[in-house]
């Protein structure tokens, strides 16, 4: 099943209670926070309700996920650790 990557890009300050509840239902907690939700009608409806606060990208399909993607993610994590050691 495909997923959507939803990232909160704008502050929820000034939003009504219904929009705040929708952000929380999507799993978003703060600006810059990204979650993956199943690509279904309900999720698309929630995203539509707060479209002015979020950014949406197509996520990777679970069947299409490969080890190559996982190794790239691991390389990025070790790269940030190296930067920390250099700055210390």
N, CA, C and O atoms as CSV, one atom per row, in Angstrom:
chain,resi,resn,atom,element,x,y,z
A,1,UNK,N,N,0.840,-1.172,0.000
A,1,UNK,CA,C,0.000,0.000,0.000
A,1,UNK,C,C,0.891,1.244,0.000
A,1,UNK,O,O,1.925,1.274,0.668
A,2,UNK,N,N,0.497,2.235,-0.728
A,2,UNK,CA,C,1.278,3.465,-0.803
A,2,UNK,C,C,0.987,4.357,0.397
A,2,UNK,O,O,-0.042,4.232,1.061
A,3,UNK,N,N,1.915,5.248,0.646
A,3,UNK,CA,C,1.769,6.167,1.770
A,3,UNK,C,C,1.982,7.595,1.299
A,3,UNK,O,O,2.493,7.838,0.206
A,4,UNK,N,N,1.585,8.519,2.131
A,4,UNK,CA,C,1.825,9.935,1.898
A,4,UNK,C,C,2.736,10.444,2.998
A,4,UNK,O,O,2.537,10.122,4.170
A,5,UNK,N,N,3.724,11.229,2.638
A,5,UNK,CA,C,4.566,11.882,3.627
A,5,UNK,C,C,3.998,13.277,3.848
A,5,UNK,O,O,3.964,14.094,2.928
A,6,UNK,N,N,3.556,13.542,5.061
A,6,UNK,CA,C,2.941,14.818,5.402
A,6,UNK,C,C,3.859,15.538,6.374
A,6,UNK,O,O,4.227,14.991,7.413
A,7,UNK,N,N,4.232,16.781,6.031
A,7,UNK,CA,C,5.113,17.587,6.859
A,7,UNK,C,C,4.399,18.873,7.240
A,7,UNK,O,O,3.847,19.563,6.384
A,8,UNK,N,N,4.412,19.192,8.534
A,8,UNK,CA,C,3.818,20.453,8.968
A,8,UNK,C,C,4.806,21.572,8.649
A,8,UNK,O,O,5.950,21.540,9.103
A,9,UNK,N,N,4.366,22.560,7.869
A,9,UNK,CA,C,5.234,23.653,7.431
A,9,UNK,C,C,4.904,24.992,8.079
A,9,UNK,O,O,5.752,25.883,8.128
A,10,UNK,N,N,3.673,25.142,8.579
A,10,UNK,CA,C,3.277,26.407,9.177
A,10,UNK,C,C,2.754,26.167,10.580
A,10,UNK,O,O,2.332,25.061,10.920
A,11,UNK,N,N,2.784,27.208,11.386
A,11,UNK,CA,C,2.340,27.121,12.760
A,11,UNK,C,C,0.834,26.906,12.832
A,11,UNK,O,O,0.081,27.370,11.975
A,12,UNK,N,N,0.415,26.198,13.866
A,12,UNK,CA,C,-1.007,25.975,14.079
A,12,UNK,C,C,-1.634,27.095,14.902
A,12,UNK,O,O,-2.841,27.074,15.147
A,13,UNK,N,N,-0.843,28.065,15.330
A,13,UNK,CA,C,-1.373,29.192,16.098
A,13,UNK,C,C,-2.385,29.949,15.239
A,13,UNK,O,O,-2.119,30.251,14.075
A,14,UNK,N,N,-3.525,30.247,15.810
A,14,UNK,CA,C,-4.565,30.943,15.078
A,14,UNK,C,C,-5.520,30.024,14.343
A,14,UNK,O,O,-6.514,30.485,13.783
A,15,UNK,N,N,-5.232,28.729,14.337
A,15,UNK,CA,C,-6.127,27.765,13.685
A,15,UNK,C,C,-7.286,27.450,14.621
A,15,UNK,O,O,-7.161,27.565,15.840
A,16,UNK,N,N,-8.412,27.052,14.042
A,16,UNK,CA,C,-9.547,26.698,14.893
A,16,UNK,C,C,-9.362,25.291,15.472
A,16,UNK,O,O,-8.477,24.545,15.053
A,17,UNK,N,N,-10.208,24.948,16.434
A,17,UNK,CA,C,-10.059,23.676,17.142
A,17,UNK,C,C,-10.141,22.482,16.190
A,17,UNK,O,O,-9.443,21.486,16.376
A,18,UNK,N,N,-10.971,22.583,15.200
A,18,UNK,CA,C,-11.135,21.479,14.255
A,18,UNK,C,C,-9.834,21.226,13.487
A,18,UNK,O,O,-9.458,20.073,13.277
A,19,UNK,N,N,-9.149,22.285,13.068
A,19,UNK,CA,C,-7.874,22.121,12.358
A,19,UNK,C,C,-6.800,21.583,13.292
A,19,UNK,O,O,-5.984,20.756,12.884
A,20,UNK,N,N,-6.788,22.043,14.544
A,20,UNK,CA,C,-5.825,21.530,15.518
A,20,UNK,C,C,-6.033,20.031,15.732
A,20,UNK,O,O,-5.074,19.262,15.790
A,21,UNK,N,N,-7.298,19.628,15.849
A,21,UNK,CA,C,-7.610,18.208,16.025
A,21,UNK,C,C,-7.193,17.391,14.803
A,21,UNK,O,O,-6.740,16.255,14.940
A,22,UNK,N,N,-7.345,17.965,13.615
A,22,UNK,CA,C,-6.956,17.272,12.392
A,22,UNK,C,C,-5.443,17.076,12.338
A,22,UNK,O,O,-4.971,15.998,11.978
A,23,UNK,N,N,-4.682,18.110,12.694
A,23,UNK,CA,C,-3.219,17.972,12.736
A,23,UNK,C,C,-2.809,16.873,13.704
A,23,UNK,O,O,-1.931,16.063,13.403
A,24,UNK,N,N,-3.452,16.850,14.873
A,24,UNK,CA,C,-3.121,15.837,15.883
A,24,UNK,C,C,-3.497,14.440,15.381
A,24,UNK,O,O,-2.770,13.477,15.626
A,25,UNK,N,N,-4.623,14.328,14.686
A,25,UNK,CA,C,-5.048,13.029,14.152
A,25,UNK,C,C,-4.087,12.508,13.089
A,25,UNK,O,O,-3.898,11.300,12.946
A,26,UNK,N,N,-3.485,13.431,12.349
A,26,UNK,CA,C,-2.477,13.033,11.363
A,26,UNK,C,C,-1.170,12.639,12.039
A,26,UNK,O,O,-0.320,12.001,11.418
A,27,UNK,N,N,-1.003,13.013,13.304
A,27,UNK,CA,C,0.224,12.683,14.031
A,27,UNK,C,C,1.240,13.800,14.023
A,27,UNK,O,O,2.379,13.598,14.444
A,28,UNK,N,N,0.855,14.979,13.552
A,28,UNK,CA,C,1.779,16.110,13.479
A,28,UNK,C,C,1.789,16.863,14.796
A,28,UNK,O,O,0.736,17.133,15.375
A,29,UNK,N,N,2.990,17.204,15.272
A,29,UNK,CA,C,3.119,17.850,16.571
A,29,UNK,C,C,3.776,19.223,16.514
A,29,UNK,O,O,3.515,20.065,17.372
A,30,UNK,N,N,4.617,19.459,15.524
A,30,UNK,CA,C,5.360,20.725,15.475
A,30,UNK,C,C,5.776,21.019,14.041
A,30,UNK,O,O,5.694,20.154,13.170
A,31,UNK,N,N,6.215,22.229,13.809
A,31,UNK,CA,C,6.683,22.619,12.481
A,31,UNK,C,C,7.903,21.777,12.120
A,31,UNK,O,O,8.809,21.604,12.935
A,32,UNK,N,N,7.920,21.263,10.911
A,32,UNK,CA,C,9.039,20.432,10.451
A,32,UNK,C,C,8.858,18.952,10.742
A,32,UNK,O,O,9.647,18.134,10.270
A,33,UNK,N,N,7.838,18.591,11.508
A,33,UNK,CA,C,7.592,17.199,11.839
A,33,UNK,C,C,6.966,16.488,10.639
A,33,UNK,O,O,6.006,16.990,10.056
A,34,UNK,N,N,7.498,15.332,10.270
A,34,UNK,CA,C,7.009,14.570,9.126
A,34,UNK,C,C,6.484,13.220,9.592
A,34,UNK,O,O,7.113,12.541,10.403
A,35,UNK,N,N,5.329,12.844,9.070
A,35,UNK,CA,C,4.752,11.530,9.359
A,35,UNK,C,C,4.346,10.879,8.051
A,35,UNK,O,O,4.137,11.559,7.046
A,36,UNK,N,N,4.236,9.561,8.068
A,36,UNK,CA,C,3.737,8.825,6.913
A,36,UNK,C,C,2.358,8.294,7.261
A,36,UNK,O,O,2.170,7.653,8.295
A,37,UNK,N,N,1.407,8.562,6.403
A,37,UNK,CA,C,0.038,8.072,6.597
A,37,UNK,C,C,-0.363,7.256,5.375
A,37,UNK,O,O,0.123,7.493,4.269
A,38,UNK,N,N,-1.250,6.297,5.588
A,38,UNK,CA,C,-1.738,5.488,4.473
A,38,UNK,C,C,-2.474,6.379,3.485
A,38,UNK,O,O,-3.202,7.291,3.877
A,39,UNK,N,N,-2.278,6.109,2.214
A,39,UNK,CA,C,-2.935,6.875,1.163
A,39,UNK,C,C,-4.353,6.338,0.993
A,39,UNK,O,O,-4.590,5.413,0.216
A,40,UNK,N,N,-5.293,6.933,1.732
A,40,UNK,CA,C,-6.692,6.533,1.646
A,40,UNK,C,C,-7.550,7.792,1.625
A,40,UNK,O,O,-7.050,8.894,1.845
A,41,UNK,N,N,-8.815,7.628,1.366
A,41,UNK,CA,C,-9.716,8.777,1.260
A,41,UNK,C,C,-9.775,9.583,2.547
A,41,UNK,O,O,-9.829,10.812,2.505
A,42,UNK,N,N,-9.766,8.908,3.689
A,42,UNK,CA,C,-9.849,9.594,4.970
A,42,UNK,C,C,-8.625,10.467,5.205
A,42,UNK,O,O,-8.747,11.615,5.630
A,43,UNK,N,N,-7.449,9.921,4.928
A,43,UNK,CA,C,-6.210,10.688,5.121
A,43,UNK,C,C,-6.154,11.868,4.155
A,43,UNK,O,O,-5.738,12.962,4.535
A,44,UNK,N,N,-6.567,11.653,2.920
A,44,UNK,CA,C,-6.570,12.749,1.944
A,44,UNK,C,C,-7.535,13.850,2.364
A,44,UNK,O,O,-7.261,15.030,2.147
A,45,UNK,N,N,-8.662,13.474,2.962
A,45,UNK,CA,C,-9.609,14.462,3.458
A,45,UNK,C,C,-9.031,15.280,4.595
A,45,UNK,O,O,-9.231,16.493,4.656
A,46,UNK,N,N,-8.310,14.619,5.504
A,46,UNK,CA,C,-7.683,15.337,6.613
A,46,UNK,C,C,-6.608,16.288,6.098
A,46,UNK,O,O,-6.500,17.423,6.562
A,47,UNK,N,N,-5.822,15.823,5.145
A,47,UNK,CA,C,-4.780,16.675,4.573
A,47,UNK,C,C,-5.414,17.876,3.868
A,47,UNK,O,O,-4.897,18.990,3.952
A,48,UNK,N,N,-6.517,17.653,3.185
A,48,UNK,CA,C,-7.196,18.738,2.488
A,48,UNK,C,C,-7.690,19.806,3.471
A,48,UNK,O,O,-7.673,20.996,3.157
A,49,UNK,N,N,-8.125,19.382,4.651
A,49,UNK,CA,C,-8.660,20.309,5.644
A,49,UNK,C,C,-7.580,21.242,6.200
A,49,UNK,O,O,-7.883,22.351,6.640
A,50,UNK,N,N,-6.324,20.795,6.182
A,50,UNK,CA,C,-5.226,21.616,6.723
A,50,UNK,C,C,-4.159,21.861,5.653
A,50,UNK,O,O,-2.980,22.017,5.970
A,51,UNK,N,N,-4.573,21.894,4.400
A,51,UNK,CA,C,-3.626,22.007,3.280
A,51,UNK,C,C,-2.789,23.283,3.340
A,51,UNK,O,O,-1.701,23.330,2.766
A,52,UNK,N,N,-3.277,24.315,4.023
A,52,UNK,CA,C,-2.531,25.567,4.131
A,52,UNK,C,C,-1.440,25.490,5.194
A,52,UNK,O,O,-0.625,26.405,5.307
A,53,UNK,N,N,-1.413,24.407,5.975
A,53,UNK,CA,C,-0.427,24.248,7.044
A,53,UNK,C,C,0.603,23.158,6.754
A,53,UNK,O,O,1.632,23.090,7.425
A,54,UNK,N,N,0.341,22.312,5.769
A,54,UNK,CA,C,1.182,21.132,5.546
A,54,UNK,C,C,1.701,21.069,4.112
A,54,UNK,O,O,1.214,21.759,3.215
A,55,UNK,N,N,2.694,20.224,3.934
A,55,UNK,CA,C,3.243,19.902,2.614
A,55,UNK,C,C,3.138,18.390,2.463
A,55,UNK,O,O,3.429,17.648,3.402
A,56,UNK,N,N,2.723,17.934,1.290
A,56,UNK,CA,C,2.486,16.503,1.072
A,56,UNK,C,C,3.353,16.008,-0.071
A,56,UNK,O,O,3.456,16.646,-1.119
A,57,UNK,N,N,3.977,14.850,0.154
A,57,UNK,CA,C,4.744,14.174,-0.888
A,57,UNK,C,C,4.318,12.725,-0.914
A,57,UNK,O,O,3.858,12.188,0.094
A,58,UNK,N,N,4.468,12.089,-2.064
A,58,UNK,CA,C,4.182,10.665,-2.157
A,58,UNK,C,C,5.267,9.907,-1.416
A,58,UNK,O,O,6.456,10.140,-1.629
A,59,UNK,N,N,4.854,9.005,-0.548
A,59,UNK,CA,C,5.804,8.171,0.176
A,59,UNK,C,C,6.143,6.948,-0.640
A,59,UNK,O,O,5.536,6.694,-1.680
A,60,UNK,N,N,7.113,6.193,-0.168
A,60,UNK,CA,C,7.516,4.969,-0.853
A,60,UNK,C,C,6.494,3.878,-0.591
A,60,UNK,O,O,5.924,3.789,0.497
A,61,UNK,N,N,6.275,3.064,-1.585
A,61,UNK,CA,C,5.386,1.922,-1.424
A,61,UNK,C,C,6.071,0.898,-0.539
A,61,UNK,O,O,7.280,0.698,-0.648
A,62,UNK,N,N,5.317,0.247,0.337
A,62,UNK,CA,C,5.913,-0.753,1.214
A,62,UNK,C,C,6.498,-1.905,0.416
A,62,UNK,O,O,7.540,-2.448,0.785
A,63,UNK,N,N,5.843,-2.284,-0.670
A,63,UNK,CA,C,6.340,-3.375,-1.499
A,63,UNK,C,C,7.586,-2.942,-2.265
A,63,UNK,O,O,8.442,-3.772,-2.573
A,64,UNK,N,N,7.697,-1.655,-2.573
A,64,UNK,CA,C,8.816,-1.160,-3.359
A,64,UNK,C,C,10.015,-0.742,-2.532
A,64,UNK,O,O,11.055,-0.389,-3.088
A,65,UNK,N,N,9.889,-0.776,-1.216
A,65,UNK,CA,C,11.009,-0.372,-0.357
A,65,UNK,C,C,12.140,-1.386,-0.505
A,65,UNK,O,O,11.902,-2.591,-0.585
A,66,UNK,N,N,13.356,-0.888,-0.540
A,66,UNK,CA,C,14.494,-1.785,-0.725
A,66,UNK,C,C,15.563,-1.511,0.317
A,66,UNK,O,O,15.498,-0.524,1.050
A,67,UNK,N,N,16.538,-2.392,0.372
A,67,UNK,CA,C,17.641,-2.212,1.309
A,67,UNK,C,C,18.519,-1.032,0.910
A,67,UNK,O,O,19.186,-0.445,1.761
A,68,UNK,N,N,18.528,-0.680,-0.358
A,68,UNK,CA,C,19.336,0.448,-0.821
A,68,UNK,C,C,18.881,1.730,-0.138
A,68,UNK,O,O,19.715,2.549,0.247
A,69,UNK,N,N,17.591,1.917,0.016
A,69,UNK,CA,C,17.060,3.095,0.696
A,69,UNK,C,C,17.449,3.094,2.159
A,69,UNK,O,O,17.748,4.147,2.722
A,70,UNK,N,N,17.448,1.926,2.780
A,70,UNK,CA,C,17.804,1.819,4.192
A,70,UNK,C,C,19.284,2.111,4.396
A,70,UNK,O,O,19.662,2.720,5.397
A,71,UNK,N,N,20.126,1.682,3.457
A,71,UNK,CA,C,21.550,1.934,3.619
A,71,UNK,C,C,21.876,3.412,3.444
A,71,UNK,O,O,22.788,3.928,4.089
A,72,UNK,N,N,21.139,4.092,2.580
A,72,UNK,CA,C,21.347,5.527,2.418
A,72,UNK,C,C,20.972,6.266,3.685
A,72,UNK,O,O,21.655,7.212,4.075
A,73,UNK,N,N,19.892,5.847,4.336
A,73,UNK,CA,C,19.467,6.485,5.574
A,73,UNK,C,C,20.521,6.261,6.656
A,73,UNK,O,O,20.796,7.165,7.445
A,74,UNK,N,N,21.106,5.081,6.702
A,74,UNK,CA,C,22.148,4.798,7.686
A,74,UNK,C,C,23.395,5.623,7.444
A,74,UNK,O,O,24.049,6.045,8.398
A,75,UNK,N,N,23.736,5.860,6.187
A,75,UNK,CA,C,24.915,6.647,5.865
A,75,UNK,C,C,24.736,8.091,6.304
A,75,UNK,O,O,25.689,8.725,6.756
A,76,UNK,N,N,23.524,8.613,6.174
A,76,UNK,CA,C,23.257,9.988,6.583
A,76,UNK,C,C,23.389,10.153,8.087
A,76,UNK,O,O,23.856,11.189,8.560
A,77,UNK,N,N,22.982,9.140,8.843
A,77,UNK,CA,C,23.053,9.217,10.298
A,77,UNK,C,C,24.504,9.213,10.760
A,77,UNK,O,O,24.856,9.949,11.682
A,78,UNK,N,N,25.355,8.395,10.133
A,78,UNK,CA,C,26.747,8.352,10.549
A,78,UNK,C,C,27.476,9.617,10.108
A,78,UNK,O,O,28.433,10.041,10.756
A,79,UNK,N,N,27.031,10.216,9.017
A,79,UNK,CA,C,27.643,11.455,8.553
A,79,UNK,C,C,27.436,12.580,9.547
A,79,UNK,O,O,28.339,13.392,9.747
A,80,UNK,N,N,26.262,12.653,10.181
A,80,UNK,CA,C,26.018,13.702,11.163
A,80,UNK,C,C,26.834,13.465,12.427
A,80,UNK,O,O,27.228,14.414,13.104
A,81,UNK,N,N,27.088,12.188,12.747
A,81,UNK,CA,C,27.910,11.863,13.914
A,81,UNK,C,C,29.348,12.340,13.671
A,81,UNK,O,O,30.014,12.833,14.582
A,82,UNK,N,N,29.817,12.183,12.415
A,82,UNK,CA,C,31.173,12.641,12.088
A,82,UNK,C,C,31.282,14.154,12.244
A,82,UNK,O,O,32.296,14.654,12.732
A,83,UNK,N,N,30.243,14.890,11.832
A,83,UNK,CA,C,30.250,16.341,11.954
A,83,UNK,C,C,30.309,16.767,13.411
A,83,UNK,O,O,30.964,17.753,13.746
A,84,UNK,N,N,29.621,16.020,14.285
A,84,UNK,CA,C,29.632,16.334,15.706
A,84,UNK,C,C,31.031,16.173,16.267
A,84,UNK,O,O,31.483,17.002,17.057
A,85,UNK,N,N,31.723,15.114,15.869
A,85,UNK,CA,C,33.061,14.861,16.370
A,85,UNK,C,C,34.030,15.962,15.903
A,85,UNK,O,O,34.919,16.363,16.655
A,86,UNK,N,N,33.860,16.442,14.678
A,86,UNK,CA,C,34.736,17.480,14.150
A,86,UNK,C,C,34.538,18.800,14.872
A,86,UNK,O,O,35.503,19.538,15.074
A,87,UNK,N,N,33.295,19.119,15.271
A,87,UNK,CA,C,33.032,20.383,15.929
A,87,UNK,C,C,33.433,20.363,17.386
A,87,UNK,O,O,33.609,21.423,17.986
A,88,UNK,N,N,33.583,19.184,17.976
A,88,UNK,CA,C,33.925,19.091,19.409
A,88,UNK,C,C,35.368,19.398,19.670
A,88,UNK,O,O,35.809,19.363,20.818
